[in-house]
Amino acid sequence: MATSGLSHEVFSFLPDVVWYLTHNGKDMWCRAPYGFFFTSAEAATRFVPSAGAGFELVPIGVQSRHLVSEDGLAAMRQLRVTRIFVDPEIDPQTGDVFGKILRIEAELN
């Protein structure tokens, strides 16, 4: 059986509650292969105008241990998310997203 695609060091890096953006109150908005985590609702809200989603996005907070559980990682793999930006920012000159990135490993068989 595979082990988690994120190492235990991630647990020490992420706060107890991690925020992500959603359009329906449940599903994580992403731009595969990228997902976006935020360390506060305020950081998530500040990112919304630059997301260019075309629909309303709102932050939702969840326990980080749920996001990095096997079920959480499986859900991200279904979304084809392999990299997670944490508190991303947008370069005003280029429009590129930058910041700390966590890599999700492909599930091992």
C-alpha positions in Angstrom: 0.0 0.0 0.0 1.2 3.5 -0.7 2.1 6.0 1.9 1.1 9.6 1.9 2.4 11.6 -1.1 3.4 14.4 1.4 6.0 13.9 4.1 5.4 14.4 7.8 7.4 17.6 7.6 4.3 19.1 5.9 2.3 18.6 9.1 4.7 20.9 10.9 4.7 23.5 8.1 0.9 23.8 7.7 -1.2 25.4 10.4 -4.0 23.4 12.0 -6.6 25.0 9.7 -5.8 25.4 6.0 -8.0 27.5 3.7 -8.8 26.9 0.1 -11.1 28.5 -2.4 -14.4 27.0 -3.4 -17.3 27.9 -5.6 -19.8 25.6 -4.0 -18.8 25.4 -0.4 -17.1 22.0 -0.7 -15.0 21.4 -3.8 -11.5 22.9 -4.0 -11.0 25.3 -6.9 -7.8 24.6 -8.7 -6.0 25.1 -11.9 -4.6 21.6 -12.6 -1.9 20.7 -12.0 -1.9 23.5 -9.3 -4.0 23.7 -6.1 -3.9 26.6 -3.7 -3.8 26.5 0.1 -3.9 29.6 2.4 -2.9 30.0 6.0 -5.8 32.4 6.7 -9.2 33.3 5.3 -7.9 36.8 4.7 -5.0 35.5 2.5 -7.5 33.4 0.5 -9.8 36.4 0.0 -7.0 38.6 -1.2 -6.1 36.0 -3.9 -9.7 35.8 -5.3 -9.5 38.9 -7.6 -6.4 37.6 -9.2 -7.7 34.0 -9.6 -9.7 34.9 -12.8 -12.1 32.1 -12.1 -15.1 33.7 -13.8 -17.4 32.8 -10.9 -17.6 33.6 -7.2 -14.9 32.0 -5.0 -15.1 31.9 -1.2 -12.6 30.6 1.3 -13.4 27.5 3.4 -11.2 26.3 6.3 -10.5 22.7 7.0 -8.3 20.8 9.3 -4.9 20.4 7.5 -4.7 16.8 8.7 -7.8 16.0 6.6 -6.3 17.6 3.5 -3.1 15.6 3.8 -4.8 12.3 4.7 -4.9 9.5 2.1 -8.5 10.5 1.3 -7.5 14.1 0.9 -4.6 13.3 -1.4 -6.7 10.9 -3.4 -9.2 13.7 -4.0 -6.4 16.0 -5.2 -5.2 13.3 -7.5 -8.7 13.1 -9.0 -8.5 16.8 -9.7 -5.1 16.2 -11.3 -3.4 18.4 -8.7 0.3 17.6 -8.3 1.5 20.9 -6.8 0.0 23.0 -4.1 0.9 26.7 -3.7 0.8 27.8 -0.1 -0.2 31.5 0.3 0.5 32.2 -3.4 1.1 35.7 -4.8 0.8 37.1 -8.3 3.7 38.9 -9.9 2.2 42.3 -10.9 4.6 42.5 -13.9 4.1 39.1 -15.4 0.9 37.7 -13.8 2.8 34.6 -12.8 1.9 32.8 -9.6 4.7 32.3 -7.1 5.3 31.2 -3.6 6.1 28.0 -1.6 5.0 24.9 -3.5 4.3 21.5 -2.0 4.6 18.5 -4.4 2.1 15.6 -4.3 3.7 12.4 -5.3 1.9 10.0 -7.7 0.3 7.1 -5.8 2.6 4.1 -5.7 1.3 0.6 -6.3 
